[in-house]
Amino acid sequence: MKRAADLPIRRPTWGAVAVVLPLLSLPASGQEFKPYATPRITQNQWQRYLDQVKGKHAGSAREVPTQHLVLFEDAKTRTSYAFTQPGHPAHPAWIARKVVQSSTAINIDQVGYFAGDEPAFEGLFRAYLDLNDRIREDIRSNLEKSGKQ
């Protein structure tokens, strides 16, 4: 078995440097989009993430009392967060959605986590997937009308 001292040292190629340098310049304070490996989390994990998002995006907070939700937006990363409040069947839970644009399409990545009722969370998650579909269709329709597609 070779020791680390016996292994050849490889210098990074310029291509590798070009890929890594932009990643290093990303803001360290960015909110992690997918912080947990599984959708089921603890109430403490839910609270900790809510506190992080609130700390970074409090200025964008918008309560929707009729739906028992509080929403946050990060315009820089095109990410939205919807946290349930007491009275919501899925509470505590949240859905995070990020708009991802490529040269050929606009997609919306979505993740969600829950510490409450799983079937209620699944309903919330599906409702946001349906909303994503309607948003994509609206964008497609508007592009067709403007002749850009």
C-alpha positions as CSV (number, residue, x, y, z in Angstrom):
1,M,0.0,0.0,0.0
2,K,1.4,3.4,-1.0
3,R,1.8,6.1,1.6
4,A,0.5,9.6,0.9
5,A,4.2,10.8,0.7
6,D,4.8,8.2,-2.1
7,L,1.9,9.4,-4.3
8,P,2.8,11.8,-7.2
9,I,1.6,15.4,-6.8
10,R,-0.5,16.6,-9.6
11,R,-0.8,20.2,-10.5
12,P,-4.3,21.4,-11.3
13,T,-5.0,22.1,-14.9
14,W,-6.3,25.5,-16.0
15,G,-9.6,23.9,-16.8
16,A,-10.0,22.7,-13.2
17,V,-9.0,26.1,-11.9
18,A,-11.7,27.8,-14.2
19,V,-14.3,25.5,-12.7
20,V,-13.3,25.8,-9.0
21,L,-12.6,29.6,-8.9
22,P,-16.2,30.7,-9.6
23,L,-17.5,28.3,-6.9
24,L,-15.1,29.9,-4.4
25,S,-16.5,33.3,-5.1
26,L,-20.1,32.3,-4.1
27,P,-21.3,34.0,-1.0
28,A,-20.6,32.0,2.1
29,S,-23.9,33.3,3.6
30,G,-26.0,31.6,0.9
31,Q,-28.9,29.5,2.1
32,E,-28.5,25.8,1.6
33,F,-31.3,24.6,-0.7
34,K,-31.4,20.9,0.3
35,P,-30.1,20.8,3.9
36,Y,-31.3,17.3,4.8
37,A,-31.0,13.8,3.2
38,T,-34.6,12.9,3.7
39,P,-37.9,14.8,3.8
40,R,-38.8,13.7,7.3
41,I,-37.0,15.9,9.8
42,T,-37.4,16.8,13.5
43,Q,-39.2,19.9,14.8
44,N,-35.8,21.3,15.9
45,Q,-34.4,20.9,12.4
46,W,-37.5,22.7,11.0
47,Q,-37.1,25.6,13.5
48,R,-33.4,25.9,12.9
49,Y,-33.9,26.2,9.1
50,L,-36.7,28.7,9.6
51,D,-34.5,30.8,11.8
52,Q,-31.7,30.7,9.1
53,V,-34.1,31.7,6.3
54,K,-35.7,34.4,8.5
55,G,-32.2,35.7,9.4
56,K,-31.2,36.1,5.8
57,H,-34.5,37.1,4.2
58,A,-36.6,38.7,6.9
59,G,-37.2,41.7,4.6
60,S,-39.1,39.6,2.1
61,A,-41.4,37.9,4.6
62,R,-45.0,37.8,3.6
63,E,-47.6,36.1,5.8
64,V,-50.6,34.4,4.2
65,P,-52.9,33.9,7.2
66,T,-55.7,32.2,5.2
67,Q,-53.3,29.5,4.2
68,H,-51.3,29.4,7.4
69,L,-48.0,30.1,5.5
70,V,-45.2,32.5,5.8
71,L,-43.2,33.1,2.5
72,F,-39.7,34.3,2.0
73,E,-37.9,35.2,-1.3
74,D,-34.3,35.3,-2.3
75,A,-34.3,37.3,-5.5
76,K,-30.5,36.8,-6.0
77,T,-30.8,33.0,-6.2
78,R,-34.4,33.0,-7.5
79,T,-35.5,30.9,-4.5
80,S,-38.7,31.0,-2.6
81,Y,-39.5,29.4,0.8
82,A,-43.0,28.6,2.1
83,F,-43.1,27.6,5.8
84,T,-46.3,26.3,7.4
85,Q,-47.6,28.0,10.5
86,P,-49.7,26.6,13.3
87,G,-53.1,25.7,11.9
88,H,-51.8,24.3,8.7
89,P,-52.4,20.5,8.4
90,A,-48.8,19.8,7.4
91,H,-47.2,22.0,10.1
92,P,-44.3,22.0,10.7
93,A,-43.1,21.7,7.1
94,W,-41.6,23.8,4.3
95,I,-41.3,23.9,0.6
96,A,-38.3,25.5,-1.2
97,R,-38.5,26.3,-4.9
98,K,-35.7,27.6,-7.1
99,V,-36.0,28.8,-10.7
100,V,-33.3,27.3,-12.9
101,Q,-32.9,28.6,-16.4
102,S,-30.9,26.9,-19.2
103,S,-30.5,27.9,-22.8
104,T,-33.5,25.8,-23.8
105,A,-35.9,25.8,-20.8
106,I,-37.0,27.3,-17.5
107,N,-37.3,24.7,-14.7
108,I,-38.3,24.9,-11.1
109,D,-36.4,22.7,-8.7
110,Q,-38.4,21.9,-5.6
111,V,-37.6,20.3,-2.2
112,G,-39.6,19.9,0.9
113,Y,-39.3,18.8,4.5
114,F,-41.8,17.9,7.2
115,A,-41.9,17.1,10.9
116,G,-45.7,16.8,11.0
117,D,-48.3,14.8,9.2
118,E,-46.9,13.1,6.1
119,P,-50.1,12.8,4.0
120,A,-50.8,16.5,4.6
121,F,-47.2,17.3,3.6
122,E,-47.6,15.3,0.4
123,G,-50.7,17.3,-0.4
124,L,-48.8,20.6,0.1
125,F,-45.9,19.3,-2.0
126,R,-48.2,18.3,-4.8
127,A,-50.0,21.6,-4.7
128,Y,-46.7,23.4,-5.3
129,L,-45.7,21.0,-8.1
130,D,-49.1,22.0,-9.7
131,L,-48.3,25.6,-9.2
132,N,-44.9,25.1,-10.9
133,D,-46.6,23.6,-13.9
134,R,-48.9,26.5,-14.2
135,I,-46.0,29.0,-13.9
136,R,-44.1,27.2,-16.6
137,E,-47.1,27.1,-18.9
138,D,-47.7,30.9,-18.3
139,I,-44.1,31.6,-19.2
140,R,-44.3,29.4,-22.3
141,S,-47.5,31.1,-23.4
142,N,-46.1,34.6,-22.8
143,L,-43.0,33.7,-24.9
144,E,-45.2,32.4,-27.7
145,K,-47.3,35.5,-27.7
146,S,-44.2,37.7,-27.8
147,G,-42.7,35.6,-30.6
148,K,-39.6,34.7,-28.7
149,Q,-40.0,31.0,-28.9
